[in-house]
Amino acid sequence: IRVNNVLVNATALKSLGRHLVDIHGQNEHQALMQPEQHLGLLDEFAQKKLQPVRSAYQSAFKKYQQLNDAYHKRQADEQAWAQRLDMLSFQSNELNEANLVVGEEEELETEYQELSNSQDVLTALSKAYEALEGEWANNGLETIGTAVNELEDIEELAPRYTKLTEAVRGAYYELQEAASEILNVRDNLAFDEERLRYVDDRLNLIRSLEKKYGATVTDVLKHQQQVDNELLQMGGNEENAAALADQLHDAKQTAHQLAQQMHEIRTDAAILLTDQIHEQLKDLYMDKAIFSVKFMNQKLSLTGQDSVEFYIQTNLGESAKPLAKQESGGELSRMMLAMKTILLVSKG
């Protein structure tokens, strides 16, 4: 057997025949009975012009889908995000207003002890001074002074009396100095009730914050730093959310523009396909049949914004019907044969 003047065996001829002969059976029209397949047939016909645009569109659509998913996830998390932002903002304000300092608590506790005891100290100092040198007869110093006078009257009688006199006289002078020091301390020690209230309130505030945010002031300050850092990050997230919305808008616009370009290519291809179908149907004894392509707009998908269905009018005076509802298997088979012929030529 010769093919193009070249001898070939039966096996080679069988393999070659797959590319030369397409056997069409009556049941092969099933694709025409499924409207969801019609867009694929039209795209196959428009493949050369459609392919680069469709490839760009599918990349744009996938990017749009990813951004859309991310945006809606962000929206779903918005309530929880807003609640945490409110909580962190409250904590940050509370801690910033407190203006804590490491070591402050210990200093305030010492001062509180001194201030809270100062009233008792003042009372004790006043009573001690009054006992020693108060304005009343026979106070402590006067009594001891009387003792000194009495002893001085007898100290010359014997050496042992001199020793007693000196001892009491020394005690008298020491008590005079002590009374003077007590008076000096008392006059310089004032009870500041307002300062005591401030110190008490400040300690209560510090301890309250330690109960909420950490065992010590150092721990509270670490928590404050973490809060401020998270707030800073969340502020960046707000900017990211706005940027995400802008990116989503741009991606959707790009996808719509490319989908529109695909629609225009498909519309032109549908006109050309209709003409070629009519030419093929004449050779298949269906010269009165009128083929048409109906476009429906749909939400963006991986195939674009078009939904397509083939219609056929087989007899004059009848309205066009969806090809999928055509009852005649013979007519559908001829229609499929015409379609396959046209698609094969379009690929050439």
KOLDRENTOR-627548 format. One record per residue (C-alpha): x, y, z; residue number from 0; residue in three letters. Coordinates in steps of 0.2 Angstrom, whole numbers. Layout:
BEGIN
@x->X | y->Y | z->Z | i->NUM | aa->ALA
...
This chain:
BEGIN
@x->0 | y->0 | z->0 | i->0 | aa->ILE
@x->7 | y->17 | z->-5 | i->1 | aa->ARG
@x->3 | y->34 | z->4 | i->2 | aa->VAL
@x->10 | y->49 | z->-5 | i->3 | aa->ASN
@x->20 | y->36 | z->-16 | i->4 | aa->ASN
@x->28 | y->29 | z->0 | i->5 | aa->VAL
@x->25 | y->10 | z->4 | i->6 | aa->LEU
@x->18 | y->7 | z->21 | i->7 | aa->VAL
@x->12 | y->-8 | z->30 | i->8 | aa->ASN
@x->-6 | y->-11 | z->38 | i->9 | aa->ALA
@x->-1 | y->-5 | z->55 | i->10 | aa->THR
@x->6 | y->11 | z->49 | i->11 | aa->ALA
@x->-9 | y->14 | z->38 | i->12 | aa->LEU
@x->-21 | y->10 | z->53 | i->13 | aa->LYS
@x->-11 | y->23 | z->63 | i->14 | aa->SER
@x->-12 | y->36 | z->49 | i->15 | aa->LEU
@x->-30 | y->33 | z->47 | i->16 | aa->GLY
@x->-34 | y->40 | z->64 | i->17 | aa->ARG
@x->-29 | y->57 | z->58 | i->18 | aa->HIS
@x->-37 | y->56 | z->41 | i->19 | aa->LEU
@x->-55 | y->48 | z->45 | i->20 | aa->VAL
@x->-67 | y->54 | z->58 | i->21 | aa->ASP
@x->-81 | y->41 | z->60 | i->22 | aa->ILE
@x->-97 | y->50 | z->66 | i->23 | aa->HIS
@x->-111 | y->41 | z->74 | i->24 | aa->GLY
@x->-129 | y->46 | z->78 | i->25 | aa->GLN
@x->-126 | y->46 | z->97 | i->26 | aa->ASN
@x->-111 | y->58 | z->96 | i->27 | aa->GLU
@x->-123 | y->73 | z->96 | i->28 | aa->HIS
@x->-125 | y->71 | z->115 | i->29 | aa->GLN
@x->-114 | y->87 | z->118 | i->30 | aa->ALA
@x->-127 | y->97 | z->108 | i->31 | aa->LEU
@x->-140 | y->91 | z->121 | i->32 | aa->MET
@x->-131 | y->98 | z->135 | i->33 | aa->GLN
@x->-132 | y->118 | z->135 | i->34 | aa->PRO
@x->-117 | y->119 | z->147 | i->35 | aa->GLU
@x->-106 | y->111 | z->133 | i->36 | aa->GLN
@x->-111 | y->125 | z->120 | i->37 | aa->HIS
@x->-99 | y->138 | z->127 | i->38 | aa->LEU
@x->-84 | y->125 | z->125 | i->39 | aa->GLY
@x->-89 | y->122 | z->107 | i->40 | aa->LEU
@x->-90 | y->140 | z->103 | i->41 | aa->LEU
@x->-73 | y->143 | z->112 | i->42 | aa->ASP
@x->-65 | y->129 | z->102 | i->43 | aa->GLU
@x->-71 | y->137 | z->86 | i->44 | aa->PHE
@x->-64 | y->154 | z->92 | i->45 | aa->ALA
@x->-48 | y->146 | z->99 | i->46 | aa->GLN
@x->-35 | y->156 | z->89 | i->47 | aa->LYS
@x->-41 | y->173 | z->94 | i->48 | aa->LYS
@x->-48 | y->168 | z->111 | i->49 | aa->LEU
@x->-34 | y->159 | z->119 | i->50 | aa->GLN
@x->-22 | y->173 | z->123 | i->51 | aa->PRO
@x->-36 | y->183 | z->131 | i->52 | aa->VAL
@x->-44 | y->168 | z->140 | i->53 | aa->ARG
@x->-27 | y->164 | z->147 | i->54 | aa->SER
@x->-25 | y->182 | z->154 | i->55 | aa->ALA
@x->-43 | y->182 | z->160 | i->56 | aa->TYR
@x->-41 | y->166 | z->170 | i->57 | aa->GLN
@x->-25 | y->172 | z->178 | i->58 | aa->SER
@x->-34 | y->189 | z->182 | i->59 | aa->ALA
@x->-50 | y->179 | z->188 | i->60 | aa->PHE
@x->-39 | y->168 | z->200 | i->61 | aa->LYS
@x->-31 | y->183 | z->207 | i->62 | aa->LYS
@x->-48 | y->191 | z->210 | i->63 | aa->TYR
@x->-54 | y->175 | z->218 | i->64 | aa->GLN
@x->-40 | y->175 | z->230 | i->65 | aa->GLN
@x->-42 | y->193 | z->235 | i->66 | aa->LEU
@x->-60 | y->191 | z->236 | i->67 | aa->ASN
@x->-58 | y->176 | z->248 | i->68 | aa->ASP
@x->-45 | y->186 | z->259 | i->69 | aa->ALA
@x->-57 | y->201 | z->259 | i->70 | aa->TYR
@x->-72 | y->192 | z->265 | i->71 | aa->HIS
@x->-62 | y->183 | z->278 | i->72 | aa->LYS
@x->-56 | y->200 | z->284 | i->73 | aa->ARG
@x->-74 | y->206 | z->284 | i->74 | aa->GLN
@x->-79 | y->190 | z->294 | i->75 | aa->ALA
@x->-66 | y->193 | z->307 | i->76 | aa->ASP
@x->-70 | y->212 | z->308 | i->77 | aa->GLU
@x->-81 | y->211 | z->323 | i->78 | aa->GLN
@x->-69 | y->201 | z->334 | i->79 | aa->ALA
@x->-55 | y->212 | z->327 | i->80 | aa->TRP
@x->-65 | y->228 | z->332 | i->81 | aa->ALA
@x->-68 | y->221 | z->350 | i->82 | aa->GLN
@x->-50 | y->217 | z->353 | i->83 | aa->ARG
@x->-45 | y->234 | z->346 | i->84 | aa->LEU
@x->-57 | y->242 | z->359 | i->85 | aa->ASP
@x->-51 | y->232 | z->373 | i->86 | aa->MET
@x->-32 | y->235 | z->369 | i->87 | aa->LEU
@x->-36 | y->254 | z->367 | i->88 | aa->SER
@x->-44 | y->254 | z->384 | i->89 | aa->PHE
@x->-29 | y->245 | z->392 | i->90 | aa->GLN
@x->-17 | y->257 | z->383 | i->91 | aa->SER
@x->-26 | y->273 | z->389 | i->92 | aa->ASN
@x->-27 | y->266 | z->407 | i->93 | aa->GLU
@x->-9 | y->261 | z->408 | i->94 | aa->LEU
@x->-3 | y->277 | z->399 | i->95 | aa->ASN
@x->-13 | y->288 | z->411 | i->96 | aa->GLU
@x->-6 | y->278 | z->426 | i->97 | aa->ALA
@x->12 | y->282 | z->420 | i->98 | aa->ASN
@x->20 | y->269 | z->431 | i->99 | aa->LEU
@x->38 | y->269 | z->436 | i->100 | aa->VAL
@x->49 | y->254 | z->442 | i->101 | aa->VAL
@x->53 | y->256 | z->461 | i->102 | aa->GLY
@x->38 | y->269 | z->464 | i->103 | aa->GLU
@x->28 | y->256 | z->473 | i->104 | aa->GLU
@x->41 | y->253 | z->486 | i->105 | aa->GLU
@x->45 | y->271 | z->489 | i->106 | aa->GLU
@x->26 | y->275 | z->491 | i->107 | aa->LEU
@x->24 | y->261 | z->504 | i->108 | aa->GLU
@x->38 | y->268 | z->514 | i->109 | aa->THR
@x->31 | y->286 | z->513 | i->110 | aa->GLU
@x->13 | y->279 | z->517 | i->111 | aa->TYR
@x->20 | y->271 | z->533 | i->112 | aa->GLN
@x->28 | y->287 | z->539 | i->113 | aa->GLU
@x->13 | y->298 | z->534 | i->114 | aa->LEU
@x->0 | y->286 | z->542 | i->115 | aa->SER
@x->10 | y->286 | z->558 | i->116 | aa->ASN
@x->14 | y->304 | z->559 | i->117 | aa->SER
@x->-1 | y->309 | z->569 | i->118 | aa->GLN
@x->3 | y->296 | z->582 | i->119 | aa->ASP
@x->21 | y->302 | z->582 | i->120 | aa->VAL
@x->16 | y->320 | z->584 | i->121 | aa->LEU
@x->5 | y->316 | z->599 | i->122 | aa->THR
@x->18 | y->306 | z->608 | i->123 | aa->ALA
@x->31 | y->319 | z->605 | i->124 | aa->LEU
@x->20 | y->333 | z->612 | i->125 | aa->SER
@x->16 | y->323 | z->627 | i->126 | aa->LYS
@x->34 | y->319 | z->630 | i->127 | aa->ALA
@x->38 | y->337 | z->629 | i->128 | aa->TYR
@x->24 | y->342 | z->640 | i->129 | aa->GLU
@x->30 | y->329 | z->653 | i->130 | aa->ALA
@x->47 | y->336 | z->653 | i->131 | aa->LEU
@x->45 | y->355 | z->651 | i->132 | aa->GLU
@x->26 | y->358 | z->650 | i->133 | aa->GLY
@x->18 | y->374 | z->656 | i->134 | aa->GLU
@x->13 | y->367 | z->672 | i->135 | aa->TRP
@x->20 | y->367 | z->690 | i->136 | aa->ALA
@x->32 | y->352 | z->694 | i->137 | aa->ASN
@x->35 | y->346 | z->677 | i->138 | aa->ASN
@x->48 | y->334 | z->674 | i->139 | aa->GLY
@x->63 | y->346 | z->673 | i->140 | aa->LEU
@x->57 | y->357 | z->687 | i->141 | aa->GLU
@x->55 | y->341 | z->698 | i->142 | aa->THR
@x->72 | y->335 | z->694 | i->143 | aa->ILE
@x->79 | y->353 | z->696 | i->144 | aa->GLY
@x->72 | y->353 | z->713 | i->145 | aa->THR
@x->81 | y->337 | z->717 | i->146 | aa->ALA
@x->97 | y->345 | z->710 | i->147 | aa->VAL
@x->95 | y->360 | z->722 | i->148 | aa->ASN
@x->92 | y->349 | z->737 | i->149 | aa->GLU
@x->107 | y->338 | z->733 | i->150 | aa->LEU
@x->118 | y->354 | z->730 | i->151 | aa->GLU
@x->114 | y->359 | z->748 | i->152 | aa->ASP
@x->122 | y->344 | z->755 | i->153 | aa->ILE
@x->135 | y->339 | z->743 | i->154 | aa->GLU
@x->149 | y->348 | z->753 | i->155 | aa->GLU
@x->145 | y->338 | z->768 | i->156 | aa->LEU
@x->153 | y->322 | z->761 | i->157 | aa->ALA
@x->160 | y->316 | z->745 | i->158 | aa->PRO
@x->147 | y->303 | z->742 | i->159 | aa->ARG
@x->134 | y->317 | z->741 | i->160 | aa->TYR
@x->144 | y->326 | z->728 | i->161 | aa->THR
@x->144 | y->311 | z->717 | i->162 | aa->LYS
@x->125 | y->309 | z->719 | i->163 | aa->LEU
@x->123 | y->328 | z->715 | i->164 | aa->THR
@x->133 | y->326 | z->699 | i->165 | aa->GLU
@x->124 | y->311 | z->693 | i->166 | aa->ALA
@x->107 | y->320 | z->695 | i->167 | aa->VAL
@x->114 | y->336 | z->688 | i->168 | aa->ARG
@x->120 | y->326 | z->673 | i->169 | aa->GLY
@x->103 | y->318 | z->671 | i->170 | aa->ALA
@x->95 | y->335 | z->672 | i->171 | aa->TYR
@x->106 | y->343 | z->658 | i->172 | aa->TYR
@x->103 | y->327 | z->647 | i->173 | aa->GLU
@x->84 | y->329 | z->649 | i->174 | aa->LEU
@x->85 | y->347 | z->645 | i->175 | aa->GLN
@x->94 | y->343 | z->628 | i->176 | aa->GLU
@x->81 | y->329 | z->625 | i->177 | aa->ALA
@x->67 | y->341 | z->628 | i->178 | aa->ALA
@x->74 | y->353 | z->616 | i->179 | aa->SER
@x->77 | y->340 | z->603 | i->180 | aa->GLU
@x->59 | y->333 | z->605 | i->181 | aa->ILE
@x->52 | y->351 | z->603 | i->182 | aa->LEU
@x->63 | y->353 | z->587 | i->183 | aa->ASN
@x->57 | y->336 | z->579 | i->184 | aa->VAL
@x->39 | y->340 | z->584 | i->185 | aa->ARG
@x->39 | y->357 | z->576 | i->186 | aa->ASP
@x->47 | y->350 | z->560 | i->187 | aa->ASN
@x->36 | y->335 | z->558 | i->188 | aa->LEU
@x->19 | y->340 | z->550 | i->189 | aa->ALA
@x->4 | y->329 | z->547 | i->190 | aa->PHE
@x->0 | y->331 | z->528 | i->191 | aa->ASP
@x->-17 | y->323 | z->526 | i->192 | aa->GLU
@x->-19 | y->328 | z->508 | i->193 | aa->GLU
@x->-2 | y->319 | z->504 | i->194 | aa->ARG
@x->-7 | y->304 | z->513 | i->195 | aa->LEU
@x->-23 | y->303 | z->503 | i->196 | aa->ARG
@x->-13 | y->304 | z->487 | i->197 | aa->TYR
@x->-1 | y->291 | z->492 | i->198 | aa->VAL
@x->-15 | y->279 | z->497 | i->199 | aa->ASP
@x->-24 | y->282 | z->481 | i->200 | aa->ASP
@x->-9 | y->279 | z->471 | i->201 | aa->ARG
@x->-5 | y->263 | z->479 | i->202 | aa->LEU
@x->-22 | y->257 | z->477 | i->203 | aa->ASN
@x->-21 | y->261 | z->458 | i->204 | aa->LEU
@x->-4 | y->252 | z->456 | i->205 | aa->ILE
@x->-11 | y->237 | z->466 | i->206 | aa->ARG
@x->-27 | y->237 | z->455 | i->207 | aa->SER
@x->-16 | y->237 | z->439 | i->208 | aa->LEU
@x->-5 | y->223 | z->446 | i->209 | aa->GLU
@x->-21 | y->212 | z->449 | i->210 | aa->LYS
@x->-26 | y->215 | z->431 | i->211 | aa->LYS
@x->-10 | y->215 | z->421 | i->212 | aa->TYR
@x->5 | y->207 | z->431 | i->213 | aa->GLY
@x->11 | y->203 | z->448 | i->214 | aa->ALA
@x->23 | y->218 | z->449 | i->215 | aa->THR
@x->25 | y->235 | z->441 | i->216 | aa->VAL
@x->39 | y->228 | z->430 | i->217 | aa->THR
@x->26 | y->215 | z->423 | i->218 | aa->ASP
@x->13 | y->228 | z->421 | i->219 | aa->VAL
@x->25 | y->239 | z->411 | i->220 | aa->LEU
@x->29 | y->223 | z->400 | i->221 | aa->LYS
@x->11 | y->221 | z->397 | i->222 | aa->HIS
@x->9 | y->239 | z->392 | i->223 | aa->GLN
@x->23 | y->237 | z->379 | i->224 | aa->GLN
@x->14 | y->222 | z->372 | i->225 | aa->GLN
@x->-2 | y->231 | z->371 | i->226 | aa->VAL
@x->6 | y->246 | z->362 | i->227 | aa->ASP
@x->15 | y->235 | z->350 | i->228 | aa->ASN
@x->-1 | y->226 | z->345 | i->229 | aa->GLU
@x->-11 | y->242 | z->343 | i->230 | aa->LEU
@x->3 | y->248 | z->331 | i->231 | aa->LEU
@x->2 | y->232 | z->321 | i->232 | aa->GLN
@x->-17 | y->233 | z->321 | i->233 | aa->MET
@x->-16 | y->251 | z->315 | i->234 | aa->GLY
@x->-5 | y->244 | z->301 | i->235 | aa->GLY
@x->-19 | y->231 | z->298 | i->236 | aa->ASN
@x->-32 | y->245 | z->295 | i->237 | aa->GLU
@x->-21 | y->252 | z->282 | i->238 | aa->GLU
@x->-19 | y->234 | z->275 | i->239 | aa->ASN
@x->-38 | y->232 | z->275 | i->240 | aa->ALA
@x->-40 | y->248 | z->264 | i->241 | aa->ALA
@x->-26 | y->242 | z->253 | i->242 | aa->ALA
@x->-34 | y->225 | z->251 | i->243 | aa->LEU
@x->-51 | y->233 | z->246 | i->244 | aa->ALA
@x->-42 | y->243 | z->233 | i->245 | aa->ASP
@x->-33 | y->228 | z->226 | i->246 | aa->GLN
@x->-49 | y->218 | z->226 | i->247 | aa->LEU
@x->-57 | y->233 | z->216 | i->248 | aa->HIS
@x->-43 | y->234 | z->204 | i->249 | aa->ASP
@x->-43 | y->215 | z->201 | i->250 | aa->ALA
@x->-62 | y->214 | z->198 | i->251 | aa->LYS
@x->-60 | y->228 | z->186 | i->252 | aa->GLN
@x->-46 | y->219 | z->176 | i->253 | aa->THR
@x->-56 | y->203 | z->176 | i->254 | aa->ALA
@x->-72 | y->212 | z->170 | i->255 | aa->HIS
@x->-62 | y->221 | z->156 | i->256 | aa->GLN
@x->-54 | y->204 | z->150 | i->257 | aa->LEU
@x->-71 | y->195 | z->151 | i->258 | aa->ALA
@x->-79 | y->209 | z->140 | i->259 | aa->GLN
@x->-65 | y->206 | z->128 | i->260 | aa->GLN
@x->-69 | y->188 | z->128 | i->261 | aa->MET
@x->-87 | y->192 | z->125 | i->262 | aa->HIS
@x->-83 | y->202 | z->110 | i->263 | aa->GLU
@x->-72 | y->189 | z->102 | i->264 | aa->ILE
@x->-86 | y->176 | z->106 | i->265 | aa->ARG
@x->-100 | y->187 | z->98 | i->266 | aa->THR
@x->-90 | y->189 | z->82 | i->267 | aa->ASP
@x->-86 | y->170 | z->82 | i->268 | aa->ALA
@x->-104 | y->166 | z->85 | i->269 | aa->ALA
@x->-109 | y->176 | z->69 | i->270 | aa->ILE
@x->-95 | y->167 | z->59 | i->271 | aa->LEU
@x->-100 | y->150 | z->66 | i->272 | aa->LEU
@x->-119 | y->153 | z->62 | i->273 | aa->THR
@x->-114 | y->157 | z->44 | i->274 | aa->ASP
@x->-103 | y->142 | z->42 | i->275 | aa->GLN
@x->-116 | y->131 | z->51 | i->276 | aa->ILE
@x->-129 | y->136 | z->38 | i->277 | aa->HIS
@x->-117 | y->132 | z->24 | i->278 | aa->GLU
@x->-114 | y->115 | z->31 | i->279 | aa->GLN
@x->-132 | y->112 | z->34 | i->280 | aa->LEU
@x->-136 | y->115 | z->15 | i->281 | aa->LYS
@x->-125 | y->100 | z->11 | i->282 | aa->ASP
@x->-134 | y->90 | z->24 | i->283 | aa->LEU
@x->-151 | y->94 | z->17 | i->284 | aa->TYR
@x->-156 | y->106 | z->30 | i->285 | aa->MET
@x->-155 | y->121 | z->20 | i->286 | aa->ASP
@x->-171 | y->128 | z->28 | i->287 | aa->LYS
@x->-164 | y->127 | z->46 | i->288 | aa->ALA
@x->-159 | y->143 | z->55 | i->289 | aa->ILE
@x->-145 | y->141 | z->68 | i->290 | aa->PHE
@x->-142 | y->155 | z->81 | i->291 | aa->SER
@x->-132 | y->157 | z->97 | i->292 | aa->VAL
@x->-140 | y->165 | z->112 | i->293 | aa->LYS
@x->-129 | y->174 | z->125 | i->294 | aa->PHE
@x->-134 | y->176 | z->143 | i->295 | aa->MET
@x->-124 | y->187 | z->155 | i->296 | aa->ASN
@x->-118 | y->178 | z->171 | i->297 | aa->GLN
@x->-108 | y->181 | z->187 | i->298 | aa->LYS
@x->-89 | y->180 | z->183 | i->299 | aa->LEU
@x->-83 | y->163 | z->183 | i->300 | aa->SER
@x->-67 | y->154 | z->176 | i->301 | aa->LEU
@x->-75 | y->154 | z->159 | i->302 | aa->THR
@x->-79 | y->173 | z->159 | i->303 | aa->GLY
@x->-96 | y->182 | z->160 | i->304 | aa->GLN
@x->-105 | y->173 | z->146 | i->305 | aa->ASP
@x->-117 | y->159 | z->146 | i->306 | aa->SER
@x->-121 | y->152 | z->129 | i->307 | aa->VAL
@x->-135 | y->141 | z->121 | i->308 | aa->GLU
@x->-137 | y->135 | z->104 | i->309 | aa->PHE
@x->-155 | y->138 | z->96 | i->310 | aa->TYR
@x->-162 | y->130 | z->80 | i->311 | aa->ILE
@x->-177 | y->134 | z->69 | i->312 | aa->GLN
@x->-180 | y->119 | z->58 | i->313 | aa->THR
@x->-196 | y->124 | z->48 | i->314 | aa->ASN
@x->-201 | y->141 | z->42 | i->315 | aa->LEU
@x->-215 | y->149 | z->53 | i->316 | aa->GLY
@x->-209 | y->140 | z->68 | i->317 | aa->GLU
@x->-200 | y->149 | z->83 | i->318 | aa->SER
@x->-182 | y->145 | z->87 | i->319 | aa->ALA
@x->-180 | y->132 | z->100 | i->320 | aa->LYS
@x->-165 | y->127 | z->111 | i->321 | aa->PRO
@x->-155 | y->114 | z->102 | i->322 | aa->LEU
@x->-155 | y->104 | z->117 | i->323 | aa->ALA
@x->-174 | y->101 | z->116 | i->324 | aa->LYS
@x->-173 | y->96 | z->98 | i->325 | aa->GLN
@x->-182 | y->79 | z->97 | i->326 | aa->GLU
@x->-175 | y->72 | z->80 | i->327 | aa->SER
@x->-160 | y->62 | z->83 | i->328 | aa->GLY
@x->-156 | y->63 | z->64 | i->329 | aa->GLY
@x->-156 | y->82 | z->64 | i->330 | aa->GLU
@x->-145 | y->83 | z->79 | i->331 | aa->LEU
@x->-133 | y->70 | z->72 | i->332 | aa->SER
@x->-132 | y->81 | z->56 | i->333 | aa->ARG
@x->-130 | y->97 | z->66 | i->334 | aa->MET
@x->-116 | y->88 | z->76 | i->335 | aa->MET
@x->-108 | y->83 | z->60 | i->336 | aa->LEU
@x->-108 | y->101 | z->53 | i->337 | aa->ALA
@x->-101 | y->107 | z->70 | i->338 | aa->MET
@x->-87 | y->94 | z->69 | i->339 | aa->LYS
@x->-82 | y->98 | z->51 | i->340 | aa->THR
@x->-82 | y->117 | z->55 | i->341 | aa->ILE
@x->-71 | y->114 | z->71 | i->342 | aa->LEU
@x->-59 | y->103 | z->61 | i->343 | aa->LEU
@x->-57 | y->116 | z->48 | i->344 | aa->VAL
@x->-55 | y->130 | z->61 | i->345 | aa->SER
@x->-40 | y->121 | z->69 | i->346 | aa->LYS
@x->-32 | y->119 | z->52 | i->347 | aa->GLY
